[in-house]
């Protein structure tokens, strides 16, 4: 059973790594798009609602798909005022409680966002601006997807925390 949990955690972490690589490409595309939009707007006085909306959609994808990868890598912001003074066991307890709380909050966000996405899909919501991007529900569907990735990442993190020796410090969250 423990071996299966370890393999599952490794699979999830590998999957989150691949999502992180995808977000790096999204960031690169977004930089190119913003640069192109700025150059076209200020040199040729040409602007596109579709391209500007795509910037925001890519930013949403970057954030919602990248947050699980950032947590996995320990690149999240954490206030270490008290944490740094805790014993390894105290740090582990804080990490386990934090992971459980993040899972609970993520599941709440998923539950709350599903109706939001479904409503958008059912009315075929599109941009209210002429020339904007249609199928707005696709970008809204990134909300439950992103938080679902957070749940998976935190479950893998919990497996690692609970499997580690009591004296080992955790590296994440």
N, C-alpha and C positions, 0 to 999 in steps of 0.2 A: 504494500500500500504506500509506504513512504517513498519507495523508488518511483512509483507511478506519479506521486505528487511532485517529486523532484523533476521528473521528465516533463510533466505538464508545465511546471514553472519555467523550465529552460525553453520549452516551445513558445510559451507566452512571451518571454523576454526576447527571444529571437524575432518573433512577430512584431513586437513593439519596436525593436531595432530597425526592422524593414520599414515600418511606418515612419520612424524618425528619418530614415534616408529619403523617403518620399517627401516629407515636409521640407527637407533641405532643397530639393528640386522645386518645390512650390515657392520657397523663398526666392530662389534664383529667377524663376519665371516672373514673380511679382516685381522684383527689382527691375527687370527688363521692361515690363509693362509700364511701371511708373515712369521710368526714364523716357520711354517712347512717348507716353502721354504728355509729359512735360515739354519735351522737344517739339512735338507737333503743336501743342497749344501755344507756346511762346514764339516759335519760329514761323509757323504757317497759319496761326490763328485757327487751328482745326482741333475741335474737341469731339469726343464720342461718349455719349451717355453709357453705352454698352461697355466700353473699355474702362470707364471710371467705376461702374458697378462691379466689373470683374475684379478690380483691385480689392474692393471690400469683400467679395466672395472668397478670393484667394487668402486674404487676411484671416477670415473666419476659419478657413480650412487649415491654415498654418497654426493658428492658436489651438483649435479644438483637436486636431490630429497630433499636434506636437506636445501637448501638455503631459501626456502619459510618458513620452520619451524623456522629457525634461525631468520628471519625477524619478524615472528609472535611473537616470544618470546622476541624480542628486544635484541637479542644477536649479532646483527650486529655492525660493527665498525662505530661510528659516531664522528665527531669532534665537541665537545661541546663548543668550544671557544666563539662563539657568541650565540649559541642556548640557553645556560644556562641563559643568561641575558634577553632573550625575555619574554614578558608577555605571559600568557596562550593563548591569542588570536593570538599573533605573532607566537608562537610555533605551533598552529593549522594550521595557514596559511602555514608555512614552511612544516609541515607534509602533508598537502593536495597537495601542489605543488610537493613535493618529491614523493608522491604516484602516482600522475598523470605522472610524468616524468619516474618513474620506469615502469609503465604500458606501456608507449609509447616505451621505450627501449626494454622491454620484447616482445612486439608485433613485433617489428622490428627483434629481434633475432629469433622469431618463423618463421616469413615470410622468412628470409634469410636461415634458416636451413632446411626448408621443401624440397627444391630442392636438398640440400646436402644429406639428408637422402634418398630421392627417387632415386637419382643417385646411391647411394651405394646399395640400395635394387635391383634396376633394373639390375645391373651387378653382383649381388650376391657376393659383395665384401667380401673377407675373409682376414685373416692375410697373409702377404707376406712371413712370416717365416714358414718353415716346422714344423708341429706339433702345429701351432697356432690356435686360435679360429676362426671358420667360422662365417658367418652371422654378419659381422661387423656393418651392418645397424641397428641391434638391439641396440647396445650401442650408436650409433649416434642418434637414435630416442629419447634418453633421453634428448637431447638438447631442442627440442620443448616442450617435456613433462615438463621438469624442469621449463622452462620459462612460460609455461602455468599455472603451479602451482603458480608461482610468480604473474601472472596476477590475478588469483583467490584470492590469499591472499591479494593483494593490494586492490582489489575491496571490500572485506570484511572489510579491514582496513578503507577504505573511508566511508563505511556505518557507522562504529563506530565513526569516526571523525566527520562526518556531523550530526550524531544523538546526539552527546554528548553536554551538556550545554557549552556555550561559555567560562565559567570560568574553566572548567575541563581541566587539562593537559592531553595530549595524552601519551600513554605508549609505542608506537612503532615508528619505523622509524623516 
